Amino acid sequence: MIPKGEVERIAKLARLGLTEVEIKKFQKDLSLILDYFNLLKKVDASKIKETSHPFEIENRMREDQVDEKLKMTNEKLMELAPETEKGYLKVKSIL
């Protein structure tokens, strides 16, 4: 089990104010976590290939294409806008 002083030092570094009950709980919880890490250290992973992702994936890119049906000219947008100023759409400020 982790010593009480070690839990208090960790709590101080994390700027946590812990009660005696919480210190005892964290002693137990942190000890269980460290025990699990020690168990993982015993696993032989030398034959396991290193990966960043479990599946072989490939990024599929498409070419940018302008759809002429949806294309609007700047002038048409300006006509549809409720307010414009110096060639730009004028919108109300948010803040």
Beta strands, then each sheet from edge to edge (+ up, - down):
strand 1: 84-85
strand 2: 88-89
sheet 1: 1+ 2-
end
